[in-house]
Amino acid sequence: MTRDPSLKLRVARLENETVSIDELMTDIRATQLENTQRLDRVETRLDGVETELDEVSRRLPEPA
């Protein structure tokens, strides 16, 4: 086994970086979920608006 004194330091640094990356990925997943839910709500509202516009369009007279 290597007796490089800096090896422990490098391994510890890599472990810390791995933990930091995991935390960032968790934050990204949470943001992605939040944005997905928000977009779903926007899509639902737009579907409702589209339905209302279709109803209004049906009530309007045909162009001459």
URSUL-V29154 format. One record per residue. N is the residue number from 1. RES is the residue in one letter. SS is DSSP state (alpha for helix, beta for strand, coil for the rest). Layout:
BEGIN
n/res/ss
N/RES/SS
N/RES/SS
END
This chain:
BEGIN
n/res/ss
1/M/coil
2/T/coil
3/R/coil
4/D/coil
5/P/alpha
6/S/alpha
7/L/alpha
8/K/alpha
9/L/alpha
10/R/alpha
11/V/alpha
12/A/alpha
13/R/alpha
14/L/alpha
15/E/alpha
16/N/alpha
17/E/alpha
18/T/alpha
19/V/alpha
20/S/alpha
21/I/alpha
22/D/alpha
23/E/alpha
24/L/alpha
25/M/alpha
26/T/alpha
27/D/alpha
28/I/alpha
29/R/alpha
30/A/alpha
31/T/alpha
32/Q/alpha
33/L/alpha
34/E/alpha
35/N/alpha
36/T/alpha
37/Q/alpha
38/R/alpha
39/L/alpha
40/D/alpha
41/R/alpha
42/V/alpha
43/E/alpha
44/T/alpha
45/R/alpha
46/L/alpha
47/D/alpha
48/G/alpha
49/V/alpha
50/E/alpha
51/T/alpha
52/E/alpha
53/L/alpha
54/D/alpha
55/E/alpha
56/V/alpha
57/S/alpha
58/R/alpha
59/R/alpha
60/L/coil
61/P/coil
62/E/coil
63/P/coil
64/A/coil
END
